[in-house]
Amino acid sequence: MTPHGSAAVSAAFGVAVYVSAQARPAVDAVLARTPGMAVIQADEPGPDGCRRIIVDADSGPTLSWLVEALRETLGADLLRTEDPVFTVASTGKLGQQLRASTATGRDLALLDADADRRVIRHLVAHPGQVDRFSGRARRVALLSDASAVLDFESLPAEAALPAVESQAAHLHRETGLDVVPIPLSACGPDELAAMIRMMAPGFGASVLVHTHVRHIDAVRATLRAAPAPHPASQPAPHPVLLDAINDGLAVAAVAAALNHLRRRGVDPRHARVAVVDPQRGGDLAGLLLAAGIHDLLLYDPVAYGVTLLHELAGRLDLLVDLIGLAAPPEGPALLRVRPESPPLLPQATDGPRPLHALPGLLRAAVTAHCPINMAARVAAVHAIAAQAPFGALLPRPDHPQLAPAVADAALRALT
């Protein structure tokens, strides 16, 4: 058992145990022989005179061993166990807020058919005022085809819900927008693009998360190539689309790269940078160039192996690793950028996460009601880099000034 609050354990591998009041010594005895690390985070009175003890472990195997050992040792003294990960997941993580008043009959009349008819007639005559007289401008569709959920292979769409809901909770917390998690069963990027286009009338923006970068690229290409609506028809709103790679991870990675170089006293304009397995990073390479890094090597480890990379390492100032090299070359600074394995939130001052950039860029896109372009991403890069505290590559993703700074910088670039 490690000291209280050890950084080696995580609430993601926690358990709440309800035990009889006299069973605490037995719990301590189990923790003392745990093969990994386990920490008691809370011990408080529970219902009916029992104790509620919350224990965090360092990994899934340690947690499994711990729960089984507690059951064997405590027997009847173990009243029940709860897994906080599943408890939180079962709540749905997000709820719906009613903004219109329904306290009186007059309030209800404003939500009735006659009231709706008046607003609809107005919007048919003045389609540019939809955002003014509806909640669309603050509603965001958070979409995933479940093709790249963390380090899993492609999943059934509904299995991606926990990850999409968590991302929605983070984005809602940082932006205040109504973020709706929507996993989609799409047969390929063309169908995914068609679904996004169909949902556009009801949402201020759509964001692709936990979706393979190849699918993201194909969806964006399909939307750009969409034919113009029939002249006699009312043109549908063009989707405002963001994604967690190009508008999230890549922006944060470039900000970290700039700070990496500056920390070592290297002018980014003269830096020699290599990106390993660049296709995983979306337009990361283009963003590095746009941000002022001109000497850029795109290295494909599948085509060239790793031996050549080690030979080239002495000429490099920074190595951006998107594949997770088991033995990276010594010499250049190393920045790990893994879409499948983001760093834990408390450790994200040294590694990029989409949440460094995505909330601010989403605010800007919804406010301007237009897609995020390269100029806005570059502005976001510099805003994020400037927010990093001394000695860190990046600010904390939940820093209160981060999302506003990114949004303001991006809005200036967009307008």
TORKOL-4160 file (C-alpha; in steps of 0.2 Angstrom, whole numbers, padded with zeros to 4 digits, m for minus):
415
<pt num="1" X="0000" Y="0000" Z="0000"/>
<pt num="2" X="0007" Y="0017" Z="m0005"/>
<pt num="3" X="0005" Y="0034" Z="0004"/>
<pt num="4" X="m0012" Y="0043" Z="0002"/>
<pt num="5" X="m0014" Y="0052" Z="m0015"/>
<pt num="6" X="0000" Y="0042" Z="m0024"/>
<pt num="7" X="0001" Y="0048" Z="m0042"/>
<pt num="8" X="0004" Y="0029" Z="m0047"/>
<pt num="9" X="m0014" Y="0024" Z="m0044"/>
<pt num="10" X="m0029" Y="0030" Z="m0054"/>
<pt num="11" X="m0048" Y="0032" Z="m0051"/>
<pt num="12" X="m0050" Y="0023" Z="m0067"/>
<pt num="13" X="m0045" Y="0007" Z="m0058"/>
<pt num="14" X="m0055" Y="0010" Z="m0042"/>
<pt num="15" X="m0068" Y="0001" Z="m0031"/>
<pt num="16" X="m0079" Y="0006" Z="m0017"/>
<pt num="17" X="m0082" Y="m0007" Z="m0004"/>
<pt num="18" X="m0095" Y="m0007" Z="0009"/>
<pt num="19" X="m0090" Y="m0017" Z="0024"/>
<pt num="20" X="m0095" Y="m0020" Z="0042"/>
<pt num="21" X="m0088" Y="m0007" Z="0055"/>
<pt num="22" X="m0076" Y="m0019" Z="0062"/>
<pt num="23" X="m0069" Y="m0025" Z="0046"/>
<pt num="24" X="m0056" Y="m0011" Z="0043"/>
<pt num="25" X="m0041" Y="m0020" Z="0049"/>
<pt num="26" X="m0045" Y="m0035" Z="0037"/>
<pt num="27" X="m0046" Y="m0022" Z="0023"/>
<pt num="28" X="m0029" Y="m0015" Z="0028"/>
<pt num="29" X="m0022" Y="m0033" Z="0028"/>
<pt num="30" X="m0027" Y="m0036" Z="0011"/>
<pt num="31" X="m0020" Y="m0020" Z="0004"/>
<pt num="32" X="m0003" Y="m0024" Z="0013"/>
<pt num="33" X="m0001" Y="m0039" Z="0002"/>
<pt num="34" X="m0008" Y="m0032" Z="m0014"/>
<pt num="35" X="0004" Y="m0037" Z="m0029"/>
<pt num="36" X="0003" Y="m0019" Z="m0036"/>
<pt num="37" X="m0001" Y="m0002" Z="m0029"/>
<pt num="38" X="m0017" Y="0002" Z="m0020"/>
<pt num="39" X="m0022" Y="0017" Z="m0010"/>
<pt num="40" X="m0037" Y="0020" Z="0002"/>
<pt num="41" X="m0044" Y="0037" Z="m0005"/>
<pt num="42" X="m0058" Y="0038" Z="0007"/>
<pt num="43" X="m0066" Y="0029" Z="0023"/>
<pt num="44" X="m0082" Y="0036" Z="0028"/>
<pt num="45" X="m0098" Y="0031" Z="0037"/>
<pt num="46" X="m0110" Y="0021" Z="0025"/>
<pt num="47" X="m0129" Y="0017" Z="0028"/>
<pt num="48" X="m0134" Y="0005" Z="0042"/>
<pt num="49" X="m0118" Y="0008" Z="0052"/>
<pt num="50" X="m0106" Y="0001" Z="0039"/>
<pt num="51" X="m0090" Y="0009" Z="0032"/>
<pt num="52" X="m0088" Y="0015" Z="0014"/>
<pt num="53" X="m0070" Y="0013" Z="0009"/>
<pt num="54" X="m0064" Y="0019" Z="m0008"/>
<pt num="55" X="m0048" Y="0011" Z="m0015"/>
<pt num="56" X="m0039" Y="0016" Z="m0031"/>
<pt num="57" X="m0026" Y="0004" Z="m0039"/>
<pt num="58" X="m0013" Y="0006" Z="m0052"/>
<pt num="59" X="m0020" Y="m0006" Z="m0065"/>
<pt num="60" X="m0034" Y="m0018" Z="m0070"/>
<pt num="61" X="m0025" Y="m0033" Z="m0065"/>
<pt num="62" X="m0021" Y="m0026" Z="m0048"/>
<pt num="63" X="m0039" Y="m0021" Z="m0046"/>
<pt num="64" X="m0045" Y="m0038" Z="m0051"/>
<pt num="65" X="m0034" Y="m0046" Z="m0038"/>
<pt num="66" X="m0039" Y="m0034" Z="m0025"/>
<pt num="67" X="m0058" Y="m0037" Z="m0027"/>
<pt num="68" X="m0056" Y="m0056" Z="m0027"/>
<pt num="69" X="m0045" Y="m0055" Z="m0011"/>
<pt num="70" X="m0057" Y="m0044" Z="m0002"/>
<pt num="71" X="m0071" Y="m0056" Z="m0006"/>
<pt num="72" X="m0061" Y="m0071" Z="0000"/>
<pt num="73" X="m0055" Y="m0063" Z="0016"/>
<pt num="74" X="m0070" Y="m0053" Z="0022"/>
<pt num="75" X="m0084" Y="m0065" Z="0017"/>
<pt num="76" X="m0100" Y="m0059" Z="0026"/>
<pt num="77" X="m0091" Y="m0043" Z="0032"/>
<pt num="78" X="m0090" Y="m0037" Z="0013"/>
<pt num="79" X="m0108" Y="m0031" Z="0011"/>
<pt num="80" X="m0106" Y="m0025" Z="m0007"/>
<pt num="81" X="m0094" Y="m0018" Z="m0020"/>
<pt num="82" X="m0096" Y="m0004" Z="m0033"/>
<pt num="83" X="m0085" Y="0000" Z="m0047"/>
<pt num="84" X="m0085" Y="0019" Z="m0049"/>
<pt num="85" X="m0081" Y="0018" Z="m0068"/>
<pt num="86" X="m0097" Y="0008" Z="m0071"/>
<pt num="87" X="m0107" Y="0019" Z="m0059"/>
<pt num="88" X="m0102" Y="0035" Z="m0068"/>
<pt num="89" X="m0105" Y="0027" Z="m0085"/>
<pt num="90" X="m0122" Y="0021" Z="m0080"/>
<pt num="91" X="m0128" Y="0039" Z="m0077"/>
<pt num="92" X="m0126" Y="0043" Z="m0095"/>
<pt num="93" X="m0113" Y="0057" Z="m0090"/>
<pt num="94" X="m0124" Y="0071" Z="m0098"/>
<pt num="95" X="m0142" Y="0077" Z="m0095"/>
<pt num="96" X="m0154" Y="0089" Z="m0104"/>
<pt num="97" X="m0159" Y="0106" Z="m0097"/>
<pt num="98" X="m0175" Y="0114" Z="m0100"/>
<pt num="99" X="m0173" Y="0132" Z="m0104"/>
<pt num="100" X="m0190" Y="0138" Z="m0107"/>
<pt num="101" X="m0202" Y="0141" Z="m0092"/>
<pt num="102" X="m0216" Y="0129" Z="m0090"/>
<pt num="103" X="m0223" Y="0136" Z="m0073"/>
<pt num="104" X="m0239" Y="0143" Z="m0079"/>
<pt num="105" X="m0252" Y="0140" Z="m0093"/>
<pt num="106" X="m0246" Y="0155" Z="m0102"/>
<pt num="107" X="m0229" Y="0148" Z="m0102"/>
<pt num="108" X="m0235" Y="0132" Z="m0110"/>
<pt num="109" X="m0245" Y="0142" Z="m0123"/>
<pt num="110" X="m0228" Y="0148" Z="m0129"/>
<pt num="111" X="m0223" Y="0130" Z="m0133"/>
<pt num="112" X="m0239" Y="0126" Z="m0141"/>
<pt num="113" X="m0243" Y="0124" Z="m0160"/>
<pt num="114" X="m0250" Y="0141" Z="m0163"/>
<pt num="115" X="m0234" Y="0149" Z="m0156"/>
<pt num="116" X="m0223" Y="0137" Z="m0166"/>
<pt num="117" X="m0233" Y="0141" Z="m0182"/>
<pt num="118" X="m0229" Y="0160" Z="m0180"/>
<pt num="119" X="m0210" Y="0157" Z="m0178"/>
<pt num="120" X="m0210" Y="0144" Z="m0192"/>
<pt num="121" X="m0219" Y="0156" Z="m0204"/>
<pt num="122" X="m0206" Y="0169" Z="m0200"/>
<pt num="123" X="m0191" Y="0158" Z="m0202"/>
<pt num="124" X="m0198" Y="0152" Z="m0219"/>
<pt num="125" X="m0198" Y="0170" Z="m0224"/>
<pt num="126" X="m0181" Y="0174" Z="m0216"/>
<pt num="127" X="m0170" Y="0159" Z="m0216"/>
<pt num="128" X="m0155" Y="0168" Z="m0210"/>
<pt num="129" X="m0163" Y="0171" Z="m0193"/>
<pt num="130" X="m0164" Y="0152" Z="m0188"/>
<pt num="131" X="m0150" Y="0153" Z="m0176"/>
<pt num="132" X="m0158" Y="0169" Z="m0168"/>
<pt num="133" X="m0175" Y="0160" Z="m0165"/>
<pt num="134" X="m0169" Y="0142" Z="m0161"/>
<pt num="135" X="m0157" Y="0133" Z="m0150"/>
<pt num="136" X="m0147" Y="0127" Z="m0165"/>
<pt num="137" X="m0132" Y="0139" Z="m0163"/>
<pt num="138" X="m0128" Y="0132" Z="m0146"/>
<pt num="139" X="m0131" Y="0114" Z="m0151"/>
<pt num="140" X="m0116" Y="0103" Z="m0156"/>
<pt num="141" X="m0117" Y="0085" Z="m0163"/>
<pt num="142" X="m0102" Y="0075" Z="m0157"/>
<pt num="143" X="m0101" Y="0060" Z="m0169"/>
<pt num="144" X="m0091" Y="0044" Z="m0171"/>
<pt num="145" X="m0092" Y="0029" Z="m0182"/>
<pt num="146" X="m0082" Y="0019" Z="m0169"/>
<pt num="147" X="m0068" Y="0016" Z="m0181"/>
<pt num="148" X="m0054" Y="0023" Z="m0169"/>
<pt num="149" X="m0059" Y="0022" Z="m0151"/>
<pt num="150" X="m0044" Y="0023" Z="m0141"/>
<pt num="151" X="m0033" Y="0008" Z="m0144"/>
<pt num="152" X="m0048" Y="m0003" Z="m0149"/>
<pt num="153" X="m0051" Y="m0010" Z="m0167"/>
<pt num="154" X="m0067" Y="m0005" Z="m0175"/>
<pt num="155" X="m0082" Y="m0007" Z="m0163"/>
<pt num="156" X="m0100" Y="m0008" Z="m0165"/>
<pt num="157" X="m0107" Y="0010" Z="m0164"/>
<pt num="158" X="m0115" Y="0008" Z="m0147"/>
<pt num="159" X="m0100" Y="0002" Z="m0139"/>
<pt num="160" X="m0091" Y="0018" Z="m0142"/>
<pt num="161" X="m0104" Y="0028" Z="m0132"/>
<pt num="162" X="m0094" Y="0029" Z="m0115"/>
<pt num="163" X="m0079" Y="0037" Z="m0124"/>
<pt num="164" X="m0090" Y="0049" Z="m0134"/>
<pt num="165" X="m0100" Y="0053" Z="m0119"/>
<pt num="166" X="m0084" Y="0057" Z="m0109"/>
<pt num="167" X="m0078" Y="0068" Z="m0124"/>
<pt num="168" X="m0095" Y="0077" Z="m0124"/>
<pt num="169" X="m0094" Y="0080" Z="m0105"/>
<pt num="170" X="m0077" Y="0088" Z="m0107"/>
<pt num="171" X="m0082" Y="0099" Z="m0122"/>
<pt num="172" X="m0098" Y="0105" Z="m0113"/>
<pt num="173" X="m0088" Y="0109" Z="m0097"/>
<pt num="174" X="m0076" Y="0119" Z="m0107"/>
<pt num="175" X="m0088" Y="0128" Z="m0119"/>
<pt num="176" X="m0105" Y="0129" Z="m0111"/>
<pt num="177" X="m0112" Y="0122" Z="m0127"/>
<pt num="178" X="m0125" Y="0108" Z="m0128"/>
<pt num="179" X="m0115" Y="0094" Z="m0134"/>
<pt num="180" X="m0125" Y="0079" Z="m0140"/>
<pt num="181" X="m0115" Y="0062" Z="m0141"/>
<pt num="182" X="m0121" Y="0052" Z="m0157"/>
<pt num="183" X="m0112" Y="0036" Z="m0162"/>
<pt num="184" X="m0116" Y="0032" Z="m0180"/>
<pt num="185" X="m0117" Y="0015" Z="m0189"/>
<pt num="186" X="m0111" Y="0021" Z="m0206"/>
<pt num="187" X="m0106" Y="0010" Z="m0220"/>
<pt num="188" X="m0090" Y="0020" Z="m0225"/>
<pt num="189" X="m0085" Y="0038" Z="m0226"/>
<pt num="190" X="m0098" Y="0043" Z="m0240"/>
<pt num="191" X="m0112" Y="0037" Z="m0229"/>
<pt num="192" X="m0105" Y="0046" Z="m0214"/>
<pt num="193" X="m0104" Y="0062" Z="m0224"/>
<pt num="194" X="m0122" Y="0060" Z="m0230"/>
<pt num="195" X="m0127" Y="0058" Z="m0211"/>
<pt num="196" X="m0118" Y="0074" Z="m0206"/>
<pt num="197" X="m0126" Y="0084" Z="m0220"/>
<pt num="198" X="m0143" Y="0078" Z="m0215"/>
<pt num="199" X="m0140" Y="0083" Z="m0197"/>
<pt num="200" X="m0133" Y="0100" Z="m0201"/>
<pt num="201" X="m0150" Y="0109" Z="m0200"/>
<pt num="202" X="m0152" Y="0105" Z="m0182"/>
<pt num="203" X="m0134" Y="0109" Z="m0176"/>
<pt num="204" X="m0122" Y="0124" Z="m0175"/>
<pt num="205" X="m0108" Y="0112" Z="m0179"/>
<pt num="206" X="m0103" Y="0094" Z="m0180"/>
<pt num="207" X="m0087" Y="0086" Z="m0172"/>
<pt num="208" X="m0079" Y="0070" Z="m0177"/>
<pt num="209" X="m0071" Y="0061" Z="m0163"/>
<pt num="210" X="m0065" Y="0043" Z="m0161"/>
<pt num="211" X="m0065" Y="0041" Z="m0180"/>
<pt num="212" X="m0051" Y="0035" Z="m0190"/>
<pt num="213" X="m0041" Y="0049" Z="m0199"/>
<pt num="214" X="m0043" Y="0041" Z="m0216"/>
<pt num="215" X="m0062" Y="0042" Z="m0213"/>
<pt num="216" X="m0060" Y="0060" Z="m0207"/>
<pt num="217" X="m0051" Y="0065" Z="m0223"/>
<pt num="218" X="m0063" Y="0056" Z="m0234"/>
<pt num="219" X="m0078" Y="0064" Z="m0226"/>
<pt num="220" X="m0070" Y="0081" Z="m0228"/>
<pt num="221" X="m0066" Y="0078" Z="m0246"/>
<pt num="222" X="m0084" Y="0072" Z="m0249"/>
<pt num="223" X="m0092" Y="0087" Z="m0241"/>
<pt num="224" X="m0081" Y="0099" Z="m0251"/>
<pt num="225" X="m0086" Y="0090" Z="m0267"/>
<pt num="226" X="m0104" Y="0090" Z="m0263"/>
<pt num="227" X="m0114" Y="0096" Z="m0278"/>
<pt num="228" X="m0124" Y="0113" Z="m0277"/>
<pt num="229" X="m0142" Y="0111" Z="m0272"/>
<pt num="230" X="m0155" Y="0111" Z="m0286"/>
<pt num="231" X="m0158" Y="0130" Z="m0290"/>
<pt num="232" X="m0177" Y="0128" Z="m0286"/>
<pt num="233" X="m0174" Y="0121" Z="m0269"/>
<pt num="234" X="m0170" Y="0130" Z="m0253"/>
<pt num="235" X="m0151" Y="0128" Z="m0250"/>
<pt num="236" X="m0147" Y="0117" Z="m0235"/>
<pt num="237" X="m0135" Y="0124" Z="m0222"/>
<pt num="238" X="m0117" Y="0118" Z="m0226"/>
<pt num="239" X="m0110" Y="0108" Z="m0211"/>
<pt num="240" X="m0098" Y="0116" Z="m0200"/>
<pt num="241" X="m0087" Y="0101" Z="m0197"/>
<pt num="242" X="m0072" Y="0100" Z="m0184"/>
<pt num="243" X="m0063" Y="0084" Z="m0179"/>
<pt num="244" X="m0052" Y="0079" Z="m0165"/>
<pt num="245" X="m0037" Y="0076" Z="m0175"/>
<pt num="246" X="m0035" Y="0091" Z="m0186"/>
<pt num="247" X="m0044" Y="0103" Z="m0174"/>
<pt num="248" X="m0038" Y="0095" Z="m0159"/>
<pt num="249" X="m0022" Y="0084" Z="m0157"/>
<pt num="250" X="m0013" Y="0092" Z="m0172"/>
<pt num="251" X="m0015" Y="0109" Z="m0165"/>
<pt num="252" X="m0009" Y="0104" Z="m0148"/>
<pt num="253" X="0006" Y="0094" Z="m0155"/>
<pt num="254" X="0012" Y="0109" Z="m0165"/>
<pt num="255" X="0011" Y="0121" Z="m0149"/>
<pt num="256" X="0021" Y="0108" Z="m0139"/>
<pt num="257" X="0033" Y="0106" Z="m0153"/>
<pt num="258" X="0036" Y="0125" Z="m0154"/>
<pt num="259" X="0039" Y="0125" Z="m0135"/>
<pt num="260" X="0050" Y="0110" Z="m0136"/>
<pt num="261" X="0062" Y="0119" Z="m0148"/>
<pt num="262" X="0061" Y="0136" Z="m0139"/>
<pt num="263" X="0065" Y="0127" Z="m0122"/>
<pt num="264" X="0081" Y="0120" Z="m0131"/>
<pt num="265" X="0086" Y="0137" Z="m0138"/>
<pt num="266" X="0082" Y="0132" Z="m0156"/>
<pt num="267" X="0073" Y="0145" Z="m0167"/>
<pt num="268" X="0058" Y="0135" Z="m0175"/>
<pt num="269" X="0062" Y="0143" Z="m0192"/>
<pt num="270" X="0078" Y="0135" Z="m0192"/>
<pt num="271" X="0074" Y="0119" Z="m0183"/>
<pt num="272" X="0076" Y="0102" Z="m0191"/>
<pt num="273" X="0060" Y="0091" Z="m0187"/>
<pt num="274" X="0055" Y="0074" Z="m0192"/>
<pt num="275" X="0037" Y="0067" Z="m0190"/>
<pt num="276" X="0037" Y="0048" Z="m0189"/>
<pt num="277" X="0022" Y="0039" Z="m0197"/>
<pt num="278" X="0014" Y="0056" Z="m0202"/>
<pt num="279" X="m0002" Y="0049" Z="m0209"/>
<pt num="280" X="m0008" Y="0046" Z="m0192"/>
<pt num="281" X="m0008" Y="0065" Z="m0188"/>
<pt num="282" X="m0020" Y="0071" Z="m0201"/>
<pt num="283" X="m0013" Y="0088" Z="m0207"/>
<pt num="284" X="m0001" Y="0089" Z="m0193"/>
<pt num="285" X="0014" Y="0091" Z="m0206"/>
<pt num="286" X="0005" Y="0105" Z="m0215"/>
<pt num="287" X="0001" Y="0114" Z="m0199"/>
<pt num="288" X="0020" Y="0112" Z="m0194"/>
<pt num="289" X="0025" Y="0121" Z="m0210"/>
<pt num="290" X="0011" Y="0134" Z="m0208"/>
<pt num="291" X="0017" Y="0138" Z="m0190"/>
<pt num="292" X="0035" Y="0142" Z="m0196"/>
<pt num="293" X="0044" Y="0125" Z="m0196"/>
<pt num="294" X="0052" Y="0124" Z="m0214"/>
<pt num="295" X="0064" Y="0110" Z="m0212"/>
<pt num="296" X="0052" Y="0095" Z="m0211"/>
<pt num="297" X="0056" Y="0076" Z="m0214"/>
<pt num="298" X="0041" Y="0065" Z="m0215"/>
<pt num="299" X="0047" Y="0047" Z="m0211"/>
<pt num="300" X="0037" Y="0031" Z="m0214"/>
<pt num="301" X="0044" Y="0018" Z="m0203"/>
<pt num="302" X="0034" Y="0004" Z="m0212"/>
<pt num="303" X="0043" Y="0008" Z="m0229"/>
<pt num="304" X="0060" Y="0012" Z="m0222"/>
<pt num="305" X="0062" Y="0003" Z="m0205"/>
<pt num="306" X="0070" Y="0011" Z="m0190"/>
<pt num="307" X="0088" Y="0009" Z="m0194"/>
<pt num="308" X="0089" Y="0024" Z="m0206"/>
<pt num="309" X="0079" Y="0034" Z="m0193"/>
<pt num="310" X="0093" Y="0031" Z="m0180"/>
<pt num="311" X="0106" Y="0036" Z="m0193"/>
<pt num="312" X="0097" Y="0053" Z="m0197"/>
<pt num="313" X="0094" Y="0057" Z="m0178"/>
<pt num="314" X="0110" Y="0066" Z="m0176"/>
<pt num="315" X="0104" Y="0079" Z="m0189"/>
<pt num="316" X="0087" Y="0082" Z="m0180"/>
<pt num="317" X="0082" Y="0095" Z="m0167"/>
<pt num="318" X="0065" Y="0087" Z="m0163"/>
<pt num="319" X="0057" Y="0070" Z="m0167"/>
<pt num="320" X="0038" Y="0069" Z="m0167"/>
<pt num="321" X="0033" Y="0051" Z="m0164"/>
<pt num="322" X="0015" Y="0046" Z="m0169"/>
<pt num="323" X="0018" Y="0027" Z="m0170"/>
<pt num="324" X="0025" Y="0024" Z="m0152"/>
<pt num="325" X="0043" Y="0019" Z="m0156"/>
<pt num="326" X="0049" Y="0006" Z="m0144"/>
<pt num="327" X="0067" Y="0012" Z="m0145"/>
<pt num="328" X="0067" Y="0030" Z="m0151"/>
<pt num="329" X="0084" Y="0037" Z="m0157"/>
<pt num="330" X="0095" Y="0046" Z="m0144"/>
<pt num="331" X="0099" Y="0064" Z="m0147"/>
<pt num="332" X="0084" Y="0074" Z="m0153"/>
<pt num="333" X="0070" Y="0079" Z="m0142"/>
<pt num="334" X="0056" Y="0067" Z="m0142"/>
<pt num="335" X="0037" Y="0072" Z="m0143"/>
<pt num="336" X="0025" Y="0058" Z="m0142"/>
<pt num="337" X="0009" Y="0061" Z="m0151"/>
<pt num="338" X="m0002" Y="0045" Z="m0150"/>
<pt num="339" X="m0021" Y="0048" Z="m0155"/>
<pt num="340" X="m0024" Y="0030" Z="m0147"/>
<pt num="341" X="m0016" Y="0033" Z="m0131"/>
<pt num="342" X="m0018" Y="0051" Z="m0125"/>
<pt num="343" X="m0009" Y="0056" Z="m0109"/>
<pt num="344" X="m0019" Y="0057" Z="m0093"/>
<pt num="345" X="m0027" Y="0074" Z="m0090"/>
<pt num="346" X="m0015" Y="0078" Z="m0075"/>
<pt num="347" X="0000" Y="0074" Z="m0086"/>
<pt num="348" X="m0006" Y="0083" Z="m0102"/>
<pt num="349" X="0006" Y="0098" Z="m0099"/>
<pt num="350" X="0020" Y="0087" Z="m0108"/>
<pt num="351" X="0009" Y="0078" Z="m0120"/>
<pt num="352" X="m0005" Y="0084" Z="m0132"/>
<pt num="353" X="m0023" Y="0080" Z="m0131"/>
<pt num="354" X="m0037" Y="0086" Z="m0142"/>
<pt num="355" X="m0045" Y="0095" Z="m0127"/>
<pt num="356" X="m0030" Y="0108" Z="m0128"/>
<pt num="357" X="m0037" Y="0115" Z="m0144"/>
<pt num="358" X="m0054" Y="0108" Z="m0148"/>
<pt num="359" X="m0065" Y="0118" Z="m0135"/>
<pt num="360" X="m0058" Y="0135" Z="m0141"/>
<pt num="361" X="m0059" Y="0131" Z="m0159"/>
<pt num="362" X="m0077" Y="0124" Z="m0157"/>
<pt num="363" X="m0082" Y="0141" Z="m0149"/>
<pt num="364" X="m0075" Y="0150" Z="m0163"/>
<pt num="365" X="m0083" Y="0140" Z="m0176"/>
<pt num="366" X="m0100" Y="0141" Z="m0168"/>
<pt num="367" X="m0098" Y="0160" Z="m0165"/>
<pt num="368" X="m0092" Y="0163" Z="m0183"/>
<pt num="369" X="m0103" Y="0149" Z="m0190"/>
<pt num="370" X="m0090" Y="0144" Z="m0202"/>
<pt num="371" X="m0077" Y="0130" Z="m0203"/>
<pt num="372" X="m0060" Y="0131" Z="m0195"/>
<pt num="373" X="m0047" Y="0135" Z="m0208"/>
<pt num="374" X="m0028" Y="0134" Z="m0207"/>
<pt num="375" X="m0026" Y="0152" Z="m0202"/>
<pt num="376" X="m0037" Y="0149" Z="m0187"/>
<pt num="377" X="m0027" Y="0133" Z="m0182"/>
<pt num="378" X="m0011" Y="0142" Z="m0183"/>
<pt num="379" X="m0018" Y="0156" Z="m0172"/>
<pt num="380" X="m0024" Y="0143" Z="m0160"/>
<pt num="381" X="m0006" Y="0135" Z="m0160"/>
<pt num="382" X="0002" Y="0151" Z="m0154"/>
<pt num="383" X="m0012" Y="0154" Z="m0141"/>
<pt num="384" X="m0009" Y="0137" Z="m0133"/>
<pt num="385" X="0010" Y="0139" Z="m0133"/>
<pt num="386" X="0008" Y="0156" Z="m0125"/>
<pt num="387" X="m0003" Y="0149" Z="m0111"/>
<pt num="388" X="0010" Y="0135" Z="m0106"/>
<pt num="389" X="0018" Y="0139" Z="m0088"/>
<pt num="390" X="0036" Y="0140" Z="m0086"/>
<pt num="391" X="0045" Y="0123" Z="m0088"/>
<pt num="392" X="0029" Y="0114" Z="m0097"/>
<pt num="393" X="0026" Y="0111" Z="m0115"/>
<pt num="394" X="0008" Y="0114" Z="m0114"/>
<pt num="395" X="m0005" Y="0122" Z="m0101"/>
<pt num="396" X="m0017" Y="0110" Z="m0093"/>
<pt num="397" X="m0032" Y="0106" Z="m0104"/>
<pt num="398" X="m0044" Y="0113" Z="m0091"/>
<pt num="399" X="m0035" Y="0129" Z="m0088"/>
<pt num="400" X="m0048" Y="0142" Z="m0086"/>
<pt num="401" X="m0040" Y="0154" Z="m0098"/>
<pt num="402" X="m0036" Y="0142" Z="m0112"/>
<pt num="403" X="m0052" Y="0139" Z="m0121"/>
<pt num="404" X="m0056" Y="0158" Z="m0121"/>
<pt num="405" X="m0038" Y="0162" Z="m0127"/>
<pt num="406" X="m0039" Y="0149" Z="m0142"/>
<pt num="407" X="m0057" Y="0155" Z="m0146"/>
<pt num="408" X="m0052" Y="0174" Z="m0147"/>
<pt num="409" X="m0036" Y="0170" Z="m0157"/>
<pt num="410" X="m0046" Y="0159" Z="m0170"/>
<pt num="411" X="m0060" Y="0171" Z="m0171"/>
<pt num="412" X="m0048" Y="0185" Z="m0176"/>
<pt num="413" X="m0041" Y="0174" Z="m0189"/>
<pt num="414" X="m0058" Y="0169" Z="m0196"/>
<pt num="415" X="m0065" Y="0186" Z="m0197"/>
